[in-house]
């Protein structure tokens, strides 16, 4: 089954982990602060559909410094430019 919307990031793309701004802290954010500002590479992505037309993406990101992988929502990432 194909995704109804294209992902914002692609496998192999370098990204920076950024906490979501202007939103109350949620349980999904509890461990994110330790990774804030770190650079990694998208190694996998998955999409989930909630309701009619509501799609969101989850990305597996390998951190460059530790070679550790974390799973993040699209709104927790920014592209590395250049």
C-alpha positions as CSV (number, residue, x, y, z in Angstrom):
1,X,0.0,0.0,0.0
2,X,1.4,3.4,-1.0
3,X,1.5,6.4,1.4
4,X,-1.0,9.1,0.5
5,X,1.5,11.9,1.3
6,X,5.3,12.1,0.7
7,X,7.6,12.1,3.7
8,X,9.4,15.3,4.6
9,X,12.7,13.4,5.0
10,X,14.3,10.5,3.1
11,X,16.5,7.6,4.0
12,X,20.1,8.7,4.0
13,X,19.3,12.3,4.7
14,X,21.1,14.1,7.6
15,X,18.8,15.7,10.2
16,X,19.1,17.6,13.5
17,X,16.9,16.5,16.4
18,X,14.8,19.4,17.6
19,X,12.3,19.4,20.5
20,X,8.8,20.5,19.4
21,X,8.3,24.2,20.2
22,X,5.1,25.8,21.6
23,X,3.5,22.5,22.7
24,X,3.0,21.1,26.2
25,X,5.5,18.4,27.2
26,X,4.2,15.0,26.5
27,X,5.4,11.5,27.4
28,X,7.0,11.1,24.0
29,X,9.2,14.1,24.7
30,X,10.5,12.9,28.0
31,X,13.7,11.3,26.6
32,X,14.1,13.7,23.7
33,X,16.0,16.5,25.5
34,X,19.1,14.4,25.8
35,X,19.3,14.2,22.0
36,X,18.4,17.8,21.2
37,X,20.7,19.5,18.8
38,X,22.4,16.2,17.7
39,X,22.9,15.3,14.1
40,X,22.0,12.0,12.7
41,X,21.1,10.1,9.5
42,X,17.6,8.8,8.6
43,X,18.0,5.0,8.3
44,X,14.3,4.0,8.0
45,X,10.8,5.5,7.9
46,X,7.3,4.3,8.5
47,X,3.9,6.0,8.0
48,X,0.8,5.6,10.0
49,X,-2.7,6.6,9.1
50,X,-5.1,7.9,11.7
51,X,-8.6,8.7,10.6
52,X,-9.5,9.9,7.1
53,X,-6.5,11.6,5.4
54,X,-4.5,12.0,8.6
55,X,-1.0,10.6,8.0
56,X,2.1,11.0,10.1
57,X,5.7,9.6,9.7
58,X,8.1,8.1,12.2
59,X,11.8,8.1,11.4
60,X,14.6,5.9,12.6
61,X,17.7,8.2,13.0
62,X,21.2,6.9,13.7
63,X,23.1,9.5,15.8
64,X,26.5,10.2,14.3
65,X,28.4,10.5,17.6
66,X,27.2,7.3,19.3
67,X,25.9,5.2,16.4
68,X,22.8,4.8,18.5
69,X,19.4,4.7,16.8
70,X,16.3,6.6,18.0
71,X,12.8,6.8,16.6
72,X,11.3,10.2,16.1
73,X,8.3,12.0,14.8
74,X,8.6,14.3,11.7
75,X,8.0,17.4,13.8
76,X,11.0,16.6,16.0
77,X,13.5,16.8,13.1
78,X,15.0,19.5,10.9
79,X,17.1,19.0,7.7
80,X,20.8,19.6,7.8
81,X,21.5,22.2,5.1
82,X,24.6,22.0,3.0
